[in-house]
Amino acid sequence: MTTRSADRVLIANRGEIALRVVRTVRDLGGTSILPYTPEDLLSPAAELADEAHALPEGSSYTDAAAILDLARRTGADAIHPGYGFLSERADFARAVMDADITWVGPSPEAMEALGDKMSARATAERAGVAPVPGITDSVTGPDAVIDFASAHGYPVALKRTDGGGGRGITVLASEEEVRSTPAFEAAAAGGGALILEKFVTAARHIETQCARDGHGAFAVVSTRDCTLQRRNQKLLEEAPAPYLPEGLDARLTGASRRLLEAVDYVGVATCEFLLSPDGDLWFLEVNPRLQVEHCVSEMVSGLDIIELMIKVAQGEALPPQENITLKGHAIECRITAEDPNTFTPSPGKITKYVCPGGRNVRMDSHIYQDYSIPPYYDSMIGKLIVWDTDRNRAIRKMKVALEQLVISGIKTTRDFHIAMMENRDFIENNYDTNYLSRR
C-alpha cells in the first residue's frame, strides 16, 4: 500500500467529535484545520484548532463542494469526516481521493457495498454471515410483506436502505398496519428503497470495533454492548460486551473479518449484530466510519481509535491482534439535550455547566456555560465515559459521575441515566433492545 500524507488534516465536522479529532491530530504533531458556520464561531473546536475557517454564507457541514474547496485552499493533505454529515457519502470520498487528498476512511467502493442496507445484506450473504431473516430485494408494496409475515410472523420492520442512526425504520404488527402504512409512498417519493426484516422483539445489540489495514491484517479492538436503546437509537454503550455465551467472541471476530475481507475494506469499521435469547447471531449492518461509542473501546484497550484511523489511511500496519489486550470495563452514557421522560428535544442556553471528574472519568463534549444549543443539529451534547476494573464498579462510578454532572438551563437525559444505574434489570443484564419501549 502506498504511503500517504496526513500532516494537515481538515476535520469536516463540528461539536464534540470535531474537538476530539483536533486533539488527536495535535497529539500526532499534525495541523488541524476546521471549517465552521456562524453558530460555531466560538466553539471549543474552533478555538483549539490550529486553523479555523468560515464556510461560505449559506453553506453547511454537508456542503461537499464547499468543504473540498476549503481543503484545497488551505493545503489540507487529509480529510477526517468524523461521523454524520459527509462521513458515509461515497461520492464525497471519491471526490477527496480524486483531488489527491488522503481520505481517512474506507474506499468509496467499500462504502457503497456496506453503507446501503440492501447491498450490505447481499454482501453479508456472500460472506457467509447470516443477516436478520428478511427480504434483501426492494419491497414496493404490501403483498410481499404480508406473504413474509405469514411465514415468519409479526412484527416486521420496513427499513429504508439509505437510513442510518436508527432512522427510516417502520415497525408493523398486523396486516392492517401493513396495508395502511405510508412507508411505501414515502420511500418512492424520496427516491429510496425499502427492505424487509423480521423485527426481533427480544435481543441484545452486540457489535465489534474492528479495523483492517492495507496489508490485509485484521483486528478487533473490542466488542461492545449497545442494547439500551429508544426509538432504535442508542443511549448507553459498554465494552467489552458482558455476559456473552461461550464461543461467541470467536464467532463475532470471524463474521466481522469475513465482512471486511469481502469488500477489501481498509480502515476502521463497526460490525453490528443481534444476539437472540436462543444464541442466534444475526448481522445488522456495517458502519464504515467512526462510531459515537468508540470511546469505550479506547478505554478498555488503551488505543486511540482516531489515531488508528489516520495511521491506516497513511498506509501503516495495524497492531497485531495478540498485542491488543483489554483491561476492566467501560460504560458510556450519551448526554442529549432532551426531556428525560419523553426524549423530546430541549434546545436553549446552558446557564450552568459543571463537568464531573475523578480517576478514569472522561467527558467528551463541546458545551460550556452560556453555550446555546442550536435546534437544527443532533441533540447529543456530550458523552460521559467511565472505566473501572469490572462492570459493577463501573456502574457505581458512572452513577457518581452523573450525579456530579450539572447542566442547567435545558433538559437533559442525565436523570434517566442515573435511574438506569440504579435499575436492577440493567445491573443484572436482564434487558433487551425493546426494554424501554415496553415501559
Summary of the structure (lengths in Angstrom):
residues: 439
radius of gyration: 21.3
end to end distance: 51.5
largest distance: 60.1
contacts: 1459
relative contact order: 0.12
helix: 33%
strand: 25%
